[in-house]
C-alpha cells in the first residue's frame, strides 16, 4: 500500500508516569525518567534530542511525582503539556498514553518511553519510513520472555504482531520504545486505547493495542536500528550499563 511520505512530527509524547520500583532508593523522590545518566537525566537527554530534531511541542504522560517532572521541565524552549494518569499505580502504560489524547489532538507524534536512551539517528530513520506506524526495532537483540517482541510479515519490514507473549524464535527483534504515529493511525490508536479502557483492560501495554490495530489492517513497519546503541533503564544494572555507554560516548 502506498502512502504519502510523512513529514517529521512536530509533537512528541513521552511516558514518564511510572514509579521505577527497581531503581529505589534513587526513585524515592523522583520518577525513573529523572534519574541522572552522565550530566543529564534520562528525560533531559530525551528532550534535548527531540528539540534538536525540530520537535516544537512536548506532551508528558505523568503520574508518580508529577511535581518533580514539572519542576525539572520549567524554562524549556518549547511548550510542555502535562497529562496525568491518576491510576498510574494500578494501570499499564497504554492508559497513560490514552490520557494524552486531547493534547495530541489528532496530530502526528513521536511516542517515547521515558526510560529510553537512544541515538538521534533513530528519529531520522523513523522520518524516512512511509508507514503510518513506524517502529524502531533492534533486530540484533537477544529475545526472551520479557522483551517487547516484533514479528514480521515475511521478509519485508511490515509488522505482523507485537507482544511480550510471542515466541522469540518467530520474531525479528525487539521494539525499543520509540515510534512515529501519523495520519489515520493516530485516531485509530486512541480509539483502540479508549476501547480497551472501556472494556476494563487497563493492564494492556500500548504495544498490545498496536497489535490489535495491525490485526484489523493497520499498516506498521519495523525501522531497523540494530547498528545504533540504545538502552532501557529498569534496574540498577541497566542504569550502570547506560551510564557506562554515555561515558564511553556511545550514547
C-alpha positions as CSV (number, residue, x, y, z in Angstrom):
1,X,0.0,0.0,0.0
2,X,1.3,3.4,-1.0
3,X,1.2,6.4,1.4
4,X,2.3,10.0,1.0
5,X,5.7,10.3,2.5
6,X,5.2,11.6,6.1
7,X,6.9,14.7,7.3
8,X,8.8,14.7,10.7
9,X,6.3,15.1,13.6
10,X,6.3,18.4,15.4
11,X,4.9,16.8,18.6
12,X,6.4,14.2,21.0
13,X,4.7,12.2,23.7
14,X,7.0,10.9,26.5
15,X,5.7,8.4,29.0
16,X,7.0,9.3,32.4
17,X,4.2,8.1,34.8
18,X,5.9,5.0,36.3
19,X,7.3,4.6,39.8
20,X,10.6,2.9,38.9
21,X,10.4,0.5,41.8
22,X,13.5,-1.5,40.8
23,X,15.6,1.7,41.0
24,X,14.8,2.6,44.6
25,X,16.1,4.4,46.6
26,X,17.0,6.6,43.5
27,X,13.3,7.0,42.7
28,X,12.1,7.8,46.2
29,X,11.7,11.5,45.3
30,X,11.5,11.3,41.5
31,X,10.2,9.2,38.7
32,X,12.7,7.0,36.8
33,X,12.9,9.5,34.0
34,X,14.6,12.0,36.3
35,X,17.4,9.6,37.3
36,X,20.8,11.1,36.0
37,X,22.9,9.4,33.4
38,X,26.1,11.4,32.8
39,X,25.4,15.2,33.0
40,X,21.7,14.8,32.2
41,X,18.7,13.0,33.4
42,X,17.0,10.4,31.1
43,X,14.2,12.9,30.4
44,X,16.6,15.8,30.0
45,X,18.6,14.0,27.4
46,X,15.5,12.9,25.5
47,X,14.1,16.4,25.4
48,X,17.4,17.8,24.2
49,X,17.5,15.3,21.3
50,X,13.8,15.9,20.4
51,X,14.2,19.7,20.4
52,X,17.4,19.4,18.3
53,X,15.4,17.3,15.8
54,X,12.8,20.1,15.4
55,X,10.1,19.0,17.8
56,X,8.2,22.1,18.8
57,X,5.8,20.7,21.5
58,X,6.2,18.2,24.3
59,X,3.4,16.1,25.9
60,X,4.4,14.3,29.1
61,X,2.2,11.5,30.4
62,X,2.8,11.9,34.1
63,X,1.8,10.1,37.3
64,X,4.3,9.3,40.1
65,X,5.9,12.6,41.4
66,X,4.5,14.8,38.7
67,X,5.7,17.7,40.8
68,X,9.3,16.7,40.2
69,X,8.6,16.4,36.5
70,X,7.1,19.9,36.4
71,X,10.0,21.4,38.3
72,X,12.5,19.7,36.0
73,X,10.9,20.9,32.8
74,X,10.5,24.6,33.6
75,X,12.0,27.1,31.2
76,X,12.2,24.8,28.2
77,X,12.3,26.5,24.7
78,X,9.1,24.7,23.6
79,X,5.6,24.3,25.1
80,X,5.1,21.4,27.5
81,X,1.7,19.8,28.4
82,X,1.3,17.6,31.4
83,X,-1.3,14.8,31.2
84,X,-1.5,12.9,34.5
85,X,-2.8,9.4,34.8
86,X,-4.4,9.3,38.2
87,X,-4.4,5.5,38.2
88,X,-0.7,5.2,37.2
89,X,0.0,2.8,40.1
90,X,-2.6,0.2,39.0
91,X,-2.7,0.6,35.2
92,X,-0.2,-0.1,32.4
93,X,1.4,2.4,30.0
94,X,-1.5,2.2,27.5
95,X,-3.7,4.1,29.9
96,X,-1.0,6.7,30.4
97,X,-0.8,7.2,26.7
98,X,-4.6,7.5,26.5
99,X,-4.5,10.5,28.9
100,X,-2.6,12.4,26.1
101,X,-5.4,12.1,23.5
102,X,-6.7,15.7,23.9
103,X,-3.3,17.2,23.9
104,X,-2.3,15.3,20.8
105,X,-5.5,16.5,19.1
106,X,-5.2,14.1,16.1
107,X,-1.7,15.2,15.1
108,X,1.2,13.0,14.1
109,X,3.6,12.4,17.0
110,X,6.7,10.6,18.2
111,X,6.0,8.3,21.2
112,X,8.8,7.6,23.6
113,X,9.2,5.6,26.7
114,X,10.7,7.7,29.5
115,X,13.3,5.2,30.4
116,X,14.9,5.0,27.0
117,X,18.3,6.3,25.9
118,X,18.7,6.4,22.1
119,X,20.8,7.9,19.4
120,X,19.3,10.8,17.5
121,X,19.7,9.0,14.2
122,X,16.7,6.8,15.3
123,X,14.4,9.8,14.7
124,X,15.8,10.4,11.3
125,X,15.2,6.8,10.3
126,X,11.6,6.9,11.5
127,X,11.1,10.0,9.4
128,X,12.1,8.0,6.3
129,X,9.5,5.3,6.9
130,X,6.3,5.7,4.9
131,X,4.1,3.6,7.1
132,X,1.6,5.4,9.4
133,X,3.0,3.4,12.3
134,X,6.8,3.4,12.1
135,X,8.5,1.4,14.9
136,X,12.2,1.4,15.9
137,X,13.3,-2.2,16.1
138,X,16.6,-3.8,17.2
139,X,16.9,-6.9,15.1
140,X,20.1,-7.9,16.8
141,X,18.6,-8.0,20.3
142,X,18.6,-11.2,22.3
143,X,14.9,-12.1,22.8
144,X,13.4,-13.7,25.9
145,X,10.1,-13.6,27.7
146,X,10.4,-10.0,28.9
147,X,11.3,-8.3,25.7
148,X,8.6,-6.5,23.7
149,X,9.0,-8.5,20.6
150,X,8.1,-7.8,16.9
151,X,7.1,-10.4,14.4
152,X,7.3,-9.5,10.7
153,X,5.0,-10.5,7.8
154,X,7.5,-12.2,5.6
155,X,10.9,-10.9,4.6
156,X,9.9,-7.2,4.3
157,X,9.6,-4.5,7.0
158,X,5.8,-4.9,7.5
159,X,4.9,-5.9,11.1
160,X,2.6,-8.8,11.7
161,X,2.3,-8.6,15.5
162,X,3.7,-7.2,18.8
163,X,3.9,-8.7,22.2
164,X,5.9,-10.0,25.1
165,X,3.9,-13.2,24.8
166,X,5.2,-14.0,21.3
167,X,7.5,-17.0,20.8
168,X,11.1,-15.5,20.5
169,X,12.1,-17.8,17.7
170,X,9.3,-16.5,15.5
171,X,10.2,-12.8,16.0
172,X,12.6,-10.4,14.1
173,X,13.6,-8.2,17.0
174,X,12.8,-6.0,20.0
175,X,10.8,-2.8,19.9
176,X,12.9,-0.3,21.7
177,X,10.1,2.0,22.8
178,X,10.2,4.8,20.1
179,X,7.7,5.1,17.3
180,X,6.3,7.7,14.9
181,X,2.5,7.6,14.7
182,X,1.0,9.5,11.8
183,X,-2.1,10.0,9.7
184,X,-5.1,7.7,10.3
185,X,-3.0,5.6,12.8
186,X,-3.3,8.4,15.4
187,X,-7.1,8.3,15.5
188,X,-7.2,4.5,15.4
189,X,-4.6,4.2,18.2
190,X,-6.6,6.4,20.6
191,X,-9.8,4.7,19.6
192,X,-8.2,1.4,20.4
193,X,-6.9,2.6,23.8
194,X,-10.2,4.0,24.7
195,X,-12.0,0.8,23.8
196,X,-9.5,-1.1,26.0
197,X,-10.2,1.2,28.9
198,X,-14.0,0.8,28.5
199,X,-13.6,-2.9,28.5
200,X,-11.6,-2.8,31.7
201,X,-8.4,-3.8,30.0
202,X,-6.3,-1.3,31.8
203,X,-3.4,-3.8,32.1
204,X,-2.6,-3.5,28.4
205,X,0.7,-2.1,27.1
206,X,0.3,0.3,24.2
207,X,2.0,-2.3,22.0
208,X,-0.9,-4.7,22.7
209,X,-3.2,-2.1,21.2
210,X,-0.8,-1.7,18.2
211,X,-1.1,-5.5,17.7
212,X,-4.9,-5.2,17.7
213,X,-4.8,-2.4,15.2
214,X,-2.5,-4.4,12.9
215,X,-4.9,-7.4,13.1
216,X,-7.6,-5.0,11.8
217,X,-5.4,-3.9,8.9
218,X,-3.4,-1.0,10.2
219,X,-0.1,-0.9,8.3
220,X,3.0,-0.8,10.5
221,X,6.7,-1.2,9.6
222,X,9.8,-2.0,11.5
223,X,12.7,0.5,11.2
224,X,15.9,-1.3,11.8
225,X,18.1,0.4,14.4
226,X,20.3,-2.6,15.1
227,X,23.5,-0.7,14.4
228,X,22.7,2.1,16.8
229,X,23.4,1.8,20.6
230,X,20.4,2.2,22.9
231,X,19.5,1.3,26.5
232,X,16.3,0.8,28.5
233,X,16.7,1.5,32.2
234,X,14.7,-0.7,34.5
235,X,17.2,-1.9,37.1
236,X,20.3,-0.7,38.8
237,X,22.3,-3.0,36.5
238,X,20.6,-1.3,33.5
239,X,21.5,2.1,34.9
240,X,25.1,1.2,35.4
241,X,25.3,-0.1,31.8
242,X,23.6,3.0,30.4
243,X,26.0,5.3,32.3
244,X,29.0,3.4,31.0
245,X,27.7,3.8,27.5
246,X,27.3,7.6,28.0
247,X,30.8,7.9,29.4
248,X,32.2,5.9,26.5
249,X,30.4,8.3,24.1
250,X,28.2,5.6,22.6
251,X,25.1,7.4,23.8
